[in-house]
Amino acid sequence: MPFMKGKAPVRRTLKYLEAGKLVLKNEIKVFTVNYNVHGAHHQGTKEFVFWYLPQIQYKNPNVQVATFKNMTPSPFIRCFYETGKQMLIDCDNKSKEDIHEHLLKIIGKTRETLEAEAIAREKKDNPANFGRGCDRHCICEIPGQIPCPEIVPLPNHMRGKFIYAKD
């Protein structure tokens, strides 16, 4: 399998990508990471990009994610909002876990918001759905179906007690 080659091929598996926790807020449109390849105080940001950036890209398909290497003396993350404002997050001498936890608190969606969005995604307005909480309470309300047995009794050949009584 060609995708299982290279450094840490687990990063390219679907299970690993879906395990990401950082879902950015809807207002964020661009997410940039600035760091150097060499230097001890850039090590945490370098590891953050290696391990967490693929998950962030997978979980946020509408956000442009860019990395800038060897262009800054100190590592930082910059987020651009749709209103034109920016947020700078300092990553100097922080570990990859510290950076990830800080981003979860500052620019990530809360657990309650994610649960509410998951529930909204599950409930779809499908005309085939019927029952409590849907547009129709019974399938008999759909044109072309058998009338409700409450109102019009079913023919005897469709009722179990007449079918099994013959045996």
C-alpha positions as CSV (number, residue, x, y, z in Angstrom):
1,M,0.0,0.0,0.0
2,P,1.7,3.2,-1.1
3,F,0.0,5.4,1.5
4,M,1.6,3.5,4.3
5,K,5.2,4.6,3.5
6,G,7.1,7.6,4.9
7,K,7.4,9.0,8.4
8,A,4.5,8.0,10.7
9,P,2.1,6.7,8.0
10,V,-0.6,6.5,10.7
11,R,-1.3,10.2,10.0
12,R,-2.8,9.3,6.7
13,T,-5.3,6.8,8.0
14,L,-9.0,7.7,8.2
15,K,-9.3,6.6,11.8
16,Y,-6.5,9.0,12.8
17,L,-7.9,11.9,10.9
18,E,-11.4,11.5,12.3
19,A,-10.0,11.3,15.9
20,G,-9.0,15.0,15.7
21,K,-10.6,17.2,18.4
22,L,-10.0,20.6,17.1
23,V,-13.0,21.9,15.0
24,L,-12.5,25.6,14.4
25,K,-15.3,28.2,14.9
26,N,-17.3,29.1,11.8
27,E,-15.9,32.7,11.7
28,I,-12.3,31.5,11.1
29,K,-11.5,31.4,7.4
30,V,-7.6,31.2,7.3
31,F,-5.3,29.4,9.8
32,T,-1.6,29.9,9.4
33,V,1.3,28.4,11.4
34,N,4.7,30.2,11.3
35,Y,7.8,28.3,12.6
36,N,11.4,27.5,11.8
37,V,12.7,24.0,11.1
38,H,15.7,24.5,13.4
39,G,15.8,25.7,16.9
40,A,14.8,24.3,20.3
41,H,12.0,26.9,20.9
42,H,10.4,25.9,17.6
43,Q,10.3,22.2,18.4
44,G,6.8,22.1,19.9
45,T,5.3,24.0,16.9
46,K,7.1,21.7,14.5
47,E,5.7,18.6,16.2
48,F,2.3,20.3,16.3
49,V,2.3,20.7,12.5
50,F,3.5,17.2,12.0
51,W,0.9,15.5,14.2
52,Y,-2.1,17.7,14.5
53,L,-2.3,19.8,11.3
54,P,-3.6,16.9,9.1
55,Q,-6.5,16.4,11.6
56,I,-7.2,20.1,11.6
57,Q,-7.3,20.1,7.8
58,Y,-9.6,17.1,7.7
59,K,-12.0,18.4,10.4
60,N,-12.2,21.9,8.8
61,P,-12.6,21.6,5.0
62,N,-13.8,25.2,4.6
63,V,-10.7,26.7,6.3
64,Q,-7.6,27.5,4.4
65,V,-4.6,26.1,6.3
66,A,-1.1,27.3,5.5
67,T,2.3,26.8,7.0
68,F,5.3,29.2,6.7
69,K,8.7,27.8,7.4
70,N,11.9,29.6,8.2
71,M,10.3,33.1,8.0
72,T,10.1,34.2,11.6
73,P,12.3,34.4,14.7
74,S,9.6,33.1,17.0
75,P,6.8,30.6,16.3
76,F,3.2,31.7,16.2
77,I,-0.2,30.8,14.8
78,R,-2.4,33.4,13.1
79,C,-6.1,33.1,12.5
80,F,-8.0,35.3,10.1
81,Y,-11.7,35.9,10.7
82,E,-14.3,36.6,8.1
83,T,-14.7,40.1,9.5
84,G,-11.1,40.9,8.6
85,K,-9.8,40.7,12.2
86,Q,-6.8,38.6,13.1
87,M,-5.7,36.7,16.2
88,L,-2.1,35.9,17.0
89,I,-1.3,33.0,19.2
90,D,2.2,32.7,20.6
91,C,3.8,29.2,20.5
92,D,7.3,30.0,21.8
93,N,8.7,27.1,23.9
94,K,5.4,25.3,24.1
95,S,4.9,21.6,23.6
96,K,2.6,20.2,20.9
97,E,0.0,19.2,23.6
98,D,0.1,22.7,25.2
99,I,-0.5,24.3,21.8
100,H,-3.3,21.9,21.0
101,E,-5.1,22.4,24.4
102,H,-4.7,26.2,24.1
103,L,-6.2,26.2,20.6
104,L,-9.1,24.0,21.8
105,K,-10.0,26.6,24.4
106,I,-9.5,29.7,22.3
107,I,-10.6,29.0,18.7
108,G,-12.2,25.6,18.9
109,K,-15.9,24.9,19.1
110,T,-17.3,23.8,22.5
111,R,-18.4,20.2,23.1
112,E,-22.0,21.4,23.4
113,T,-21.9,23.2,20.1
114,L,-20.5,20.1,18.4
115,E,-23.2,17.9,19.9
116,A,-25.9,20.3,18.8
117,E,-24.5,20.3,15.3
118,A,-24.4,16.5,15.2
119,I,-28.0,16.3,16.3
120,A,-29.0,18.8,13.6
121,R,-27.1,16.8,11.0
122,E,-28.9,13.6,12.0
123,K,-32.4,14.9,11.7
124,K,-33.1,15.6,8.1
125,D,-36.3,16.8,6.7
126,N,-37.1,13.7,4.7
127,P,-40.7,13.3,3.6
128,A,-40.4,9.5,4.1
129,N,-40.0,10.0,7.8
130,F,-43.1,9.6,9.9
131,G,-44.0,9.2,13.5
132,R,-43.7,11.4,16.6
133,G,-41.6,14.5,15.9
134,C,-42.0,14.4,12.1
135,D,-44.3,16.1,9.7
136,R,-46.6,13.1,9.4
137,H,-47.7,10.9,12.3
138,C,-48.8,8.0,10.2
139,I,-47.9,6.6,6.7
140,C,-51.6,6.7,5.8
141,E,-51.2,10.5,5.3
142,I,-49.0,9.9,2.3
143,P,-51.1,9.8,-1.0
144,G,-51.3,6.3,-2.5
145,Q,-51.0,4.4,0.8
146,I,-53.6,2.3,2.5
147,P,-55.9,4.3,4.7
148,C,-55.3,4.2,8.4
149,P,-56.8,1.1,10.1
150,E,-58.3,3.4,12.7
151,I,-60.6,5.0,10.2
152,V,-61.1,2.3,7.5
153,P,-60.8,-1.4,8.6
154,L,-58.3,-3.4,6.6
155,P,-59.6,-6.1,4.2
156,N,-59.8,-9.6,5.8
157,H,-57.0,-11.0,3.6
158,M,-54.6,-8.4,5.1
159,R,-55.5,-9.2,8.8
160,G,-53.5,-11.9,10.6
161,K,-56.4,-13.3,12.6
162,F,-58.3,-14.3,9.4
163,I,-55.2,-15.6,7.7
164,Y,-54.2,-17.9,10.5
165,A,-57.8,-18.9,11.4
166,K,-58.1,-20.7,8.0
167,D,-55.2,-23.1,9.1
